Amino acid sequence: MTVDTSILWFRQDLRIADNPALSRAASSGSPLLPVYIHCPEDDGDLRPGEASKWWLHYSLSSLDADLERLGSRLLLRRGAPEDVFSELVSTAGARRLFFNRLYEPAAVAQEKRVVAHLEKLGVECQSFNGGLLFEPWQVSTGDGSPYKVFTPFWKACTSTDIATACLARLCGSPERLPGIEISSGASGLTLDELGLLPRIDWASGFRKMWRPGEEGAKARLSEFLSGVIGGYSNLRDLPARDGVSYLSPHLHFGEIAPARIWIEASEVMAELSRQEAASAGVFLKELGWREFAHHILYHFPDTASRPLRSNFERFPWRDDSDSLLAWQKGQTGYPIVDAGMRQLWSTGWMHNRVRMIVASFLTKDLRISWLEGARWFYDTLVDADIANNTLGWQWAAGCGADAAPYFRIFNPILQGLKFDPEGRYVKEWVPELRDLPASYIHKPWEAPPLVLSAAGVELGVSYPRPVVDHGAARNAALQAFSSIKGS
């Protein structure tokens, strides 16, 4: 039995570089055992959705290859972490545990259980901030309470020297890790035994778009910084343009540190024109929204399942399984909505502007609960993150922190005309409409019969008629909202 082993517990920090827990564990001088524990039996935010599991499989494979190059390997196990670690205390002589903190409610509870259990066994536990610029308890209002509005929250964050704090967290990559021979009693599972990949291969579109793992994250950041960031503020709202970073899944799985993104983006900004630098600053602010999402979920853990604004507990949501299914499948009859939902199903991702459009459509045009949308996104997004997902859906539904007012109802036709004027995005994801003129691409029901016929479109057959009339649905939504106003 190896004596005095250190365990490095990987979770949503699947990288080598700028990993504070790994850096500290490597510097301890003792044999190091990297471990990932899959715990599908856990409830709540520890259970990944189907798209996330696909990403996780390849991210773990990438991490194991990176560890092997450093003289180590990743031990894969399944079960309750405290049970796995108890076994490793016995079989591998584990005496120290290093891990990076998470902030979702179930993860926080899990950490407390693990630390309490291991400390009783005499194991020293050390945790670090490897996933946020600011931990949720580091930012508070003047009276010590958490923020509920983004602008003052971000003002408080940016009043500090973020760059210096980020530089202090960048710890590079070790050249070598002290390996350990695992006894047969502490052997792990193969990656395939974790059962993360779908039995029926519905993820072919994922493979075309994504490269999970630390190297994929570095490549995405480099591509974004070299060609997109200077025009980000304008391009980010155009779903047919390649104008965003695509870093969200890499951030969720911790394949790149936000501190690294901040520093490298800031370095590029210093070389840009004033206008381009201002545009790039909008991107850094998006990192702030990610921070705010974790701040809200940490301080208000019930928001994953309940609205932050209590009056929305009584909102008269509709129970309409047929409309929900039409929305999920991209068959609502509103092209910009359908394009987004089909992009999601095909790639595990959806453009952020379109996320807002489809969320508004579900919660206001269809008046179906934001929880249904949050559940669907959590299962189908490769970047499914409970903090960001919750904040986004409660924002769209008008029931969360700093949310858009419920009476702000996106018109899917006008949104399409404004952000996809030529219909390029719609034509890519709703190919049955590709031959329609741009003047009708966002409202095919208004096209004359001869135009529809020439484009090969038969409404109600090759493409559905709208499931609701937007004007009537808007009025019904406002009437429903009036029933809870002032309560």
C-alpha positions, 0 to 999 in steps of 0.5 A: 500500500502506498503511504501518504497519498494525495487525492486530487478530486476532479469535477468541473475543473477538467484541465491541467493549466491554471488549476489551483487544486492540481498545482497545490497537490503537485507541490505537496511532494506526495504521490498524487492520485487524480480521481473523477467520481461519476455519481448519477444517483445523486439528485438535483444539479449534480446529474448532467443532462444527456448532451452534457454527458456526451461532452463529459465523456470526451473531456474526461478522455482528453484530461486522462491523455493530458495526465498521462503525458505528465506521468499520471492517469485519471482514476474513474469511479462511480458512487457516492464520493465519501464512499469512494474516498473512504476506500482510497484511504484504506487501499491507497493510503490517502491522507490529503484531499485537494479540490476546487470548489463548486457553488451549485446547491447540491455540490455545496452540500456534497462538499460538506459531506465529503469534508466532514467524513474525511476529516473524521478519518484524519484526512486533511482537506483543502479547497480552492477557487478554480472556477470564478473570478469572485466567489459568491460571498466575496461580493456584497452590498453595503449592508452585507446582503447579496446583490439582486441586480447585475449593474451594481453587482458588476460595478462592485466587482470592477471597482477591484483590480480584477487583472491583478487578482486573475494574474495571481490565480494563473499557476501554469502547468506542471511539467510532471506529476508524481504518479502512483501505482493503484492496487487492484482493490482501488482499481477504476472503471473504463470511460466506456463503463461510465455509460456517458455516450448515447446508445443511439448516436444522435450526437453526430452534429456535436462532433462536427462543431465541438472539440471537448477538452483543454486543447479545444478550449485554448483553440476556441479562445485563440480563434476568438481573440484573433478574429472576432473580439474587436467586433463582438458587440455588434456581431454577437446578436447576429445568429448567422454570423460567427460572432461569439466565443463558443467558450460556454461549454469549456467554461462549464466543464472547467477546461479553461479558467475564467482568469485566463480568459480575462487576462488574454482578452485584456492583453488583446484589448490593449492593442485594439482601437478605442472602438474595438476595445469597447466592443471587446469590453462587452465580452468581458461583461459577459463573464460578469453575467456568469459571475452574477448567475453563480452569485444568485444561485449560491445565495438563493439556492431555491431559484433552480426550481422556484421563482425569485419573485414570489408573486410568480408562484401564482402565475397561471401557466398553461399545461399544454403538452402539444405546444411544448412538444412543438416548441421542443421539436422546432415546429411552432410555425415561427421560423426564427424560433424553430431554427433555434430549437433545431440548432439546439437539437443538432449541435447541443448549443443555441445562439444567445440572441435566439435563446432569448427569443425562444424563451420569450416565445415559450413563457409568453406566447405559449405561456408555458412555465419557464421550468419546462424550458429550463429542463429542456435546455439542461438536457440538450445543451452541452453548456448546461450550467444550472446557474446560467440556465436558471438566471437566463430562464428567470430573466426571460420569464420576468420572475428572477434577479434583474429580469426583463419585465414580463410585459417585455414580450419579444415579437418573433417576426420582428426579432427575426427581421432585425437579427436575421434580415436575409434569413440565412440563419433560418435557411440553415436550420429550417431548410424547407423554407430556404427558397422563400424570399427574404421578405417572407422568410420570417412570416411565411403565412403572409406569402402569396400562394404563388410564392409559396408554391414556387418555394415548394412550401405547403403550409400545414404540410411541409412547414407548420402554420403558427401554433398561436397568433402572436398578437392574441397570445401577447394580449393573453400573456399581459392579462395573465400577468395582471392577475399577479401584479401587486401581489 
